[in-house]
Amino acid sequence: MFVASLAGIFKYKELPEKYGPFVQYKASIEKKSLNDDDDVAILDIIGTESVHVLLLNTYKDFNQIDEELKAADAKLNHRSKQVLEGYL
């Protein structure tokens, strides 16, 4: 199982350019359109060059995020989990 670490939480309009393709891909898979003020969390998957995108407006609670990460064979490190739980 991989460990995910929070790289940052951004408004879509303020998203660093390097994450744009990942966010667009995630939005297309989930059939979501993004607004400039939508919140996006970027998780770095430690030990890989992969990132995992969370479109935060689509989650009702942290358990949904936890389940999504389990399906991707990843789990959040403790500090990242605390930040996201506080954010939701």
N, C-alpha and C positions, 0 to 999 in steps of 0.2 A: 504494500500500500504506500502511495506517495503522500508527502506532506505538502500542504498548500499554505502559502504565506501571503497575507494581504499586501499587495503592492500599492494600493490606493483606492479611494472612493472619489469619483469625479462626476461632475455634471457632464452630460453628453457633449455640450458645446465646448467644454474645457478639457476634454479627453486628449491626452498626448497622442500625437499622430501615429506613433508606432503601434498603438492598440486599436486603431480604427478598423482594420480588416477583421480582427477577432470579434469586435463588437458587432460589426455588420453581419458577420457569419452567424453569430448567436441569435441576433434579431431575426434573420431570415429563417433559421430553423424553427424558432418559436412563433413565426409569423406576426412579429411585433413591429410597429413603426415607432421610431424614437423621436422624442421631442428634445429640444435643446436643454430643458431643465430636468430631464430624466436622470436618475442617479445610477451610476454604473460602478460596480466593484470589480477590480482586477486582482486575480490571485495568481501568483507565481507558483508553479509546481516545482518544488525543490528537487534538484538532481536532473532536471530536464530543461529544455528551452521552451516548454509549453506554458501557456497561460490558460486560466479558466475565467470566463466572464460571467458575472452575475448581474442581471438586469433587476435591480433591487425593487422596483415598483411591482414586480410580478410575484413577490413572495409575501405570504401572510405571516409566516413565523420562521424561526431559525431551523426548525425540523425539516422544512422543505429544502433548505440549502444543504443541510446535512445529508439528506437522502440523495440529492443530486450528486454530491461529491462522492458518496459511497458508490454510486453507479459508475463513476469515473475512476474508481479505485484510488480515491484520495481522501484525506481528512485535513481539517484546518489545524494549524498549531494553536496553542492555548491563547496567546495574545490576540491573534487575528480573530479567533472566535469571540473573545470578549468585546472587541471593537464592533464586530458585525452585530452581535446581540444587542449592544447598546444603541446601535444605529437603527435597528428595526424597531 
